[in-house]
Amino acid sequence: MIKSLHRQTLEVKRKLGTFLISKNICYGLHGYTTSAPNNFHDYESLKKLYNPEVPKYFNFAKDVLDTWTEREKSGKKYPNPAFWWVNDRDDEVKWSFEEIGHHARKVANVLCGPCNLQKGDRVLLILPRIPEWWLVNVACMRTGTVLIPGTSQLTAKDILHRLHTSKAKCVITDDSMAPALDSVAPKCSFLKAKVLVSQHNRHGWMNLGELSRMVSSDHECVDTKSNEPMTIFFTSGTTGTPKMTEHSHCSFGIGLTVNGRYWLDLTERDVLWNTSDTGWAKSAWSSVFAPWIQGACVFVHHMPRFQTTTVLKTLSHYPVSTFCTAPTAYRMLVQEDLSRYQFQNLKHCLSAGEPINPEVMGKWKTYTGLDIYEGYGQTETVLIAGTFKGMKIKAGSFGKPSPAYDVQVVDDAGEVVSSGTEGNLAIRVKPQRPFSLFTGYTDDPERTAQCFRGDFYLTGDRGVMDEEGYLWFVGRSDDVILSAGYRIGPFEVENALIEHAAVAESAVVSSPDPVRGEVVKAFVVLTPAYKSKDRDQLTIELQKHVKKVTAPYKYPRKIEFVEQLPKTVSGKIRRVELRNKEWGRH
């Protein structure tokens, strides 16, 4: 399908002179436009400026994307395409908003026609970073079908779980995942349509490219209420069975204004490259909603695997102004000789997914001159907290609460604790629940109810708020280690370990101890240069190192050297697996 899209694609440059106005409703900052830099005098001003309206009906494809299209048709000239896709073979796709709409309307007609889907039906989408992924996203919005993204790293067992849990009536994937789907499809009688994105046909599958060429590009977007379901993300399963996290049309479609306007600091002149996998909420955050709300260009490099040299060359050769990636990626990038590259267009770097090491932030700034602005959020939310442009950066802190939420640190009873006191990171939901919070865990009211305590939604993370309102991550609620009366967050120990040249990666969990109840244990992956070193001597050296870097009581009394760490399909370390192993749980 990509080749046919190449032939149809025209390069249209665009520039939007307004922030986000659809009809007479402004979704965002009243009276502010993207033609001016997003400069704020102080944090309190930033909070006061955020005042989005939520209408009764809202559909991102209609109220945002179609509005940009109309402005393009009015003769506006724009500096960048709305969507810019490249790969390692020098293939390239550039779409204007008008072209995105043209192709997405065709896909919408495929969903409504050959696939026979109705509003509210669920669609499981498993595709890598190819243009069709974005078209299906928009097509699902247009048809009112509920999108369920999944990563291409899912196994057949994972797919079967997602299908059975969601009762999805349609699945869309490519050649690489089709065999896994075929192996489980006979167990899913509710599955009505299997759609393949491929240059080839497969028995029992409809071909998206062929069908798209046959259908009309005329499609009337359905009316969707703001609170109707738009998408479902399965959580990463870091601490248990993945849950279906449901978001409405407004929670992401309007709520992610706070990400694009404040944290990503985007204008219509920016080109944003977010490296997140297409199966996770961060891809919706920064590869769909936040940039297109701001009229910015979504840049995509189709990398089957994260390759540092490819990333650095891409940042050098393309006009990427805003770069967002995971802490693990930055750790890999700073190991390269960054002096060989020049990032002439890069001006804003961000990190999310899990806390980033201050040492990595320092190295990145030394080589590039750019700070890394950390953000914190969840599948269940938009940006919860972040370091925004103009704010002082405190290494190790992920910043202050975003304007979208009243974020507090509370005890187990839901009472706000004093500054400097560790507690549960929480979002106030009473007397008024934020519209940008997830609707709930689909078909799981019990686990949904467990997230709320008193007036707050509990994130499941532990943290501290200092006297200036900065938030500091301690760890997941069930990752915190209680040893001889001390509460120890794994991240701080991992942070100390990563500073040692021997450590490529580490995971810290509790381990049983007859005297202390539990102690800190570190699972360590060694760098190549240290793999042949004496392990007993390395253990002592690493323990001494941690004692110097952080509070002595936090050092790992046990260290086990491993070849790799167990991770979720999104790349997050599954400490729960290591912890269960230590405690003999199954």
N, C-alpha and C positions, 0 to 999 in steps of 0.2 A: 504493500500500500504506500510505503514511503516514496518509492520511485514515482508513482502516479501523482503523489502530492508535490513532489519536486517540480513536476511539469506544470502543475496548476498554480504553483506559488509565484506571486509577484511581490517584490520588495517594496513595501510602503513605509515611508518614514513618518513619524508622528510626534506630536507634542500637544499635551493637554494644558489648557490655560486655567482649568478649575480643579478643585480638589476631588470631589465625588458628588455630583449632583444628578439625580435621576428624577425627572419631572419636577415637582416642587419640593422634594425632600432631600435634605443634605445629610448624607451618612458620614459624619466625621466632624471636622472642626468648622463651625459656622464662621463664614467670612474669611477663611484662610484658603490660600491656593497653593498648588504645588509649584508655581512659578517662582516662589521665593524659598530660600533655604529654610530648613526646619531648625531655626535657632530659638532657644528659650533662655530667658534670663536666669531662671532658677527652677528647681524641681517643683516647688509649690505652684508656680505659674503653669507648668506643664500639666499638672493634675487638674487645675481649674479649666484649662482649655478643652479638655476631653469631655464632650457632651453629645454623644451620638443619639439619634432618634431611631426608634424601632417602630415601623409601621405595622399595620395588621397583616399586610401581604408583602412578601419580599422574595425575590428570586435573583440570585447573583448574575446568572446568565442574561436575564432580561434587564434588570435594573442597573447593572454595572457594565457588563461587556457590550451589550447592545447600545448602551449610551455612548461608550467610547467609539463604537462603530459609526454612529450617527455623526459624531464630531469629526471623524476622519472623512466621511462623505461630504461634509460641509466645506472641505477644501483646506483643512488644517495641514500644516507640514510638520513632520515629527522627526526627531534626530535618530531614533532607533526603532527597530521592529518591536512588536508586542511580545513575540516569541522568537527565540534564536537558538537553533539546535545544531550541534556539530558532533562528529565522531572522529575516530582515529584514521579513517579512510578519506578524510577531506570531504565527506558528504556534508551538506549544509541545508537547513530549512529555515527560512525567514518568513514569518507571517505577521501581517497587520492584524488588528482586532477584527477588521472586516473579513479577512481570510479565515481566522479562527472560527468566526461565526458561520461562514459558508460551509466549512468542512464539518463542524460540530452539528449543524442542522441536518446534514446528510446522515451522520451517525445516529442522531435522534430518530430519524425516520426508519433506520434499520431496527432500532430497539422497539419502536412502536409497531412496525410492520412485520418483517420476517420473524423477529423474536417474540412478537405478540405479548409484550410487557405492558402492564398497566401502572398508573401512578401508585406509588407505595411499594411496588415489587422491589426486591433486593437483587443487586448485581455485584457478583464477586469479580473484581478486576485484578489480574496478576500479570503485570507487564513491567519490563525494565524501563529505563529512561529513553523511551522512543516517543515521537510526536503523538502517536495514537493514544497514549495514556492521557494526555491533556484533552484530546478531543472527546474521549469517553467521559472524563470528568464533567465537561461542559454539557455534553449530551444528556447525562443523567440529571443534571439540574434542569435542563429544558423539559424533560419528560416527567419530572417528579419522581423518578425511580431513585431508590436509596443505594448509594455507592458504598461498596465495602472493599477498600484497597487491601492488597496483600503483597508481600514481598516475594520475589522470584526464588528466594532461598527456602521457601516452605517445602516440607516433605509431603508425600502422599498422605501420611497420617495427619499432619497439620491441616492439610486442605480438607480432609474428611471431617475433622473436628469443626472447622469453620463453616463448612456447608451444612452439617447437621445442626449446628447451633443457630445459624442465621436463617436456614431454609431459603437460601438464595435461589431464585428461579432462572438465573442466567449467569454464565461464567464467560469471561473474556480473557484470553491468554495467547501465548505464542507457541512456536514449535517446541521450545525447550521444556515447557511445562505441560503440554498436551498429554504426553504419556501418563504422567502422574494423575491428571484429571480423569483420563479414561479408566485408570485402575480403580477409582473410587466412585465414579459416576453411577454404576449399576446399583450402588447402595443408597442412591439419592433420588427417589422417585419423584420428588418435588421439582427437580431440575428440568426446566423446559427447553433451554437453549444453550448450546455450546458454540461460541464464536471464536474464530481463530484469526490472529493477525499474522499473516504469512504470505509469501509469494507462491506458496504451494497449497493444494487442497488436501484435506484429511477426511477420511471416512467418518461420517457421523457429525461433522462440524460444518458450520456456515463460515464463509470467508468474508471478513469485514471489508476488505478492499474491493472485492467483486460486488458485494451488495451495495457499498457506498457509491460505486459508479452507476448503479442502476436506479437509485432512488433520487427523488427531487431534493433540491437544496432549500425548498420552502418548508418551513415548519413554524407553527405557532406555539410559543412557549406556554406551558400550562401555568395556571395561577397557583401559587403555593403560599400558604400562610407562613408567617415568620417563625412560628413555633412548630411547624411540621418537620418530621425527620428528613435530613438531607444526606447524611453520611454516617457510617458506623466504622469505627476503627477498633480492631482488636488490640488490647494492651500488649506490651512486650512480654509479659509473663515473667518478669524479673523475680517475683516472689511467690508466684502461684499460677493457676490456670488462667490463660488469657481471657479477659472479659470484653464483651461487646460494649464499646463506649459510643453512645449516640449523641450526635450534634444536630441541631436544627438549622434551618436556612439562615437564621439571623445570628446564631452563636458564632459561626465562623464567617459567614458572608458579610456581616457588619462588625462583629466583635474583633476580627483580626485587623481592623483599622488601627488599633493601638500598636500592633506589631509593625505595620508598614510605615505609619506616620512617625512614631516615636523611636522605637528601638532600631529598626532597619534604616530609619532616617532617609526614606526614599522620595525622590521627585521623578517627574516624567523624563528627566535627563539621565537617570541612572540605569545601569545594567547590573542586575542581581544574579549572582551564581550561588545557588544553594545546592550542596552536594548530597542531601538526604536521599535515602532510598525511597522509591515510590510507594512502598507499602506502609509508610508511617506518617503520623500526623504532622510531623515537621515538614514533610513535603507539601502538604496542604497549606500549612502556615506560610512558607516562604517560597514556594514554587507555583502557587496558584493565587490565593486570596490576597495576601498582604501586598505583593508587588502590583497586581492588577488593580487593586483599589487605588493605588497611587499613580497608576498610569506608567509604571516602570516596565522595563524589558526583562522578561524571564529568560535567563541564559541557561542552557543545558549542555553538558558534555556527556555523551553516552559512554561511560567507562564501565565495562563489565566488572572490573576490579579497581579499587582505589590505587592509583599509581602516582607516587610523589612527583616524578619527573613530568608526567602528563599534566598534573595540576599546575606545576610551576611554569611550564611552557605555555599553558593556556592563559594563565594570569598575565603572562608577558605579551602574548600575541593578540589577545582580544581586548576590547575596551571594557573589561569588567571593572566596575567602580565599587561594587559592594560584594563582599565574599563572606559566606556563612558556612561553616563546617563544624565537625565534631572535635572535641578535645583530642581524641586519639589521632585524628588526621593532623592537627597542628603538631602533636608530638612527633609524628613521622616527618613532617615537613621541615622542622627545625634541625633534623639530623642531616639534611642535605646542605650542600654548599650554596646558600642563598645569594652569595655575592655574585654568582654567575648570571643572575636574573635581574631584570629591571621591571618593576610593576608601575609603569608610568601613569596608568589610569586608576589604579586601586587607591581608594581613599577611606574605606570603612570596612573593618573586619569584625566578625562576630562569631560567637561560639555558643552552642546549646546542646542539650542531650544529657549531659552530666557535668559536674564541676571540672573546671580546667585548672591545671597546676600553675601557680604563680611563676615557677621557673620557666615554663614553656612560654608564658606571656612575655616574660622578660627577654627571652631569646628572640622571639618573633619581632619585638620592637627594636631590638639591637640591629637586626638585619634589615628590617623594612621601614623602620621609623614610625610604624603604626601600632596603636594599641589594639587589643582584642576586647571587645565589649561583650560581656557575658550576659546571657539571658536564661531565665528559668521558667519552665512551664511544664505542662503534662498533656497527655492525650485528652484528659478531661477538661482542659482549659485553653484559653489563649495565654498570652504572656502574663505570668504571675508577677515576676519581678525582673529587673534588668538594670544594667548600667547604660544610661542614655548619653547622647552627645552633650558635652558641656558639663557633665557631672565628674566629680573627682572619682578616680578609679582606686578602689581598695583591693589590692591583690588578695585573692582568696575569698572575696565576697562577690555574690552575683548581683549586687546592687540594691536598689530600693523597689518597693511595690510599684507595679505599673498602675496607670490611672484607671485601668479597668476594674480593679479590685481594692477592697479594704483588707489588706493582709496583716495578720497578727500572729504572734507566737502565743499559744495557749497550752494549758496543762490538760491532763486527761479528762478533766471535768468540763472542759470548754471555757475556762476562765483565762483571761489575758494575763500573762506573766510580766514581770518587770524586765527592763532592758538588761541584757547581759545574761539572762537566765535561759537555759535550754528548754525547749518545749516542742510542741507540734506546730509545724507551719500550716496555717489555716487561712481560709477566706470567709469573710463575714457574709452570711446569706439571709440574715434577719435584721431589720424588718423587711428588706427588699432583696430578693435573690438576683444576682447579676445575670443578665440575659446571655452573657458570653460563657457561662458555665454549662457543662454538658447536661443533657436532659436526664440521663441516668444510665445504668448498665441495663441494656435491653433484656427484658424478660427475667430480670434478676433483682427484684425489689429488696431482697434481704441484704445482698452485698451493696446495693445502693444506699440503703439506710445506715449501714455500718460506717459510711464515709462522713456522716453528720453527727456533730456533738454540740448540743446547746444551740448557739446562734451561728455556728461555724461549719464549713465543709473542711474536713481534715485531709490534707494532701497525702498523708502517709509518710511524709518526710519530717525529720527532726532538724531544728535549726535554732539560731540565736539572732535577735535583733539588737544592734548596739545603740548607743545613745543618739547617734546621728540618723538612725532609721535604716542603716544598712543591714542586709540579711546575710547570714553565714550558714552554709550547709553543714550539717553534722553527719547525716546519713539517713537511710531508710529506717522507719520506726522499728522494724524487726531485724535490722542489721547492727544496731547499736550493741556494743559489747559491754557487759557489766562485770568488771573484774575487781575483786577485793574492795568493793564499794565505789570504784571509779567507773564512770560511763565514758566509753571510748568509741568515737566514730571511726569507721574503717577508712574513710577518705583521707583523713589527716595522716594516718600511718602510710597509706599508699602514696600520698603526696611526698612524704619523706623518702620512701624507698625509691621512687622514680628519679630522685635527684642523684642517686648513686649510678655510676657508669656501668655497673654490672647488671642493672635491672632494666629489662625491656618492658615488662608489664608485671603487675602484681594484683592480687586480690586478698583482702584481709577479712577474716571471719572469727567468730568465737570458737574456742575449743575447750572441751571439759578439762577441769583441773581439780584434784582432790582437796587442795587447800584453798585456792582462790575462787572456786566455783567454776569460773571460766577464765581463759586467758586469750591473748591475741595470738592468732596464727596467721602467717603470711604464706600464700602460695606464690612463688616467684618464677617468672620466665626470664632466663638469662639472655643477655646480649651475646652475639656470636663470639666476641673476644674473651668472654669469661666462661664459656661452656666447658672448657677443659681444666678449669681451676679446681683446686681442692674444695669440696663442698663444705666440709666442717669449718675450714678457715673462712670461707665466704660467709657462712652463717654468723660467725662471731663478728666479722667485719661489718655486715649489714646491721646487726643488732647495735653495735657501737655507733654506727652512723645515725640510726634513728634516734638514739638517746641524745645525740648532739643536736639534731635538727628540731626535735619536738620534745614535749615533756617526757622524762625518762620512763614514767610508768606506762607509757603507751607503746613501748618497744615490743616487737613480736618475740614472745618467749619461745615460739615454735616457728620454724621455717621449713617449708617443703618445696623443693625445686621441681618444676614440672615443665613439660614441653609446650603445653598450651592450657588456656583457661576455658572453662565451659561458658558459652555465651548464648544469648538469645539470637534469633535470626536478624535482629536489628543491630547486633554487635555489642550489646550491653552485657557486662559480666553477670552471670547467674551465681551470686554469692550464696543463694539459698541451696543450690546443689552442693557446693563445697561445705556449707554449714551442716547440712543433713548428713553428709559423709562423715564429718567429724563427730557428730553426736549419734551415729549409728541409726539414723532415721531413713525410712524408705518412702 
